[in-house]
Amino acid sequence: MSNNQLIDTLMLAISKSLANLHTCTIAKVTKVNAKTINCKPVTNRLVDGVSIELPEFVEVPLMTLQGGASYIHFPVAVGDYAMLIFTERCFDGWYNGQDNQLPLEHRMHDYSDGIAIVGINPFADAIDIPSVIQRTGDTNQDGDITHQGDRNQTGDVIHTGDKTQNGLFALTGNMTVVGDGGPGTANMTNITINIVTGDVIADGVSLKSHTHSGVQTGTGDTGVPN
């Protein structure tokens, strides 16, 4: 065998090995399970000159943004695109709770060992990069929230539980109070209103300086309240 033939043989062997060394690929979600997804790669493979679609991958674990007991987990829908990252070795043992053990299988960079990161889009559907944090969609929050800075709310707010307000509460618009007596009433038993300074105007009438005319106890107006 000549040197050129040897080089050609080695290059062919290397090429075939690289063709089966999988690093990452793009796939489309076909099914959403309780903790995993099914997905199908969107890039075909060339096998003996023929374009071959890859099969559906089932029960693929998802990557979650997590630290300790805190995490952010986004809903996944059929049709979403995901990046599949393939680990160097079989992770079946680790996935079933066994750390620091030899791989259960001797496969390397195999399609069987993919982990999905959902949220990649083709250019036509790519989300514009915002200048501030953008959050779209419904949110369920378990745990405390600490917020600093202004907050602009558009839409209804439904609050269940106690609420403590420290600082000025300014209301522009109407307020409807529903109490024990039905709409428009309030149980004032445990409500205390302290007005330190200033005046209260209701329908253009001053609480501090209004008078009453036509009272039965006299012919003139009453004096200002004291």
Secondary structure, 3 states (H helix, E strand, C coil): CCHHHHHHHHHHHHHHHHHCCCCEEEEEEEEECCCEEEEEECCCEEECCEEECCCCEEEEEECCEEECCEEECCCCCCCCEEEEEECCECCHHHHCCCCCCCCCCCCECCHHHEEEEECCCCHHHCCCCCCCCCCCCCCCCCCCCCCCCCCCCCCCCCCCCCCCCCCCCCCCCCCCCEECCEECCCCCCCCCCCCCCCCCEECCEECCCCCCCCCCCCCCCCCCCC
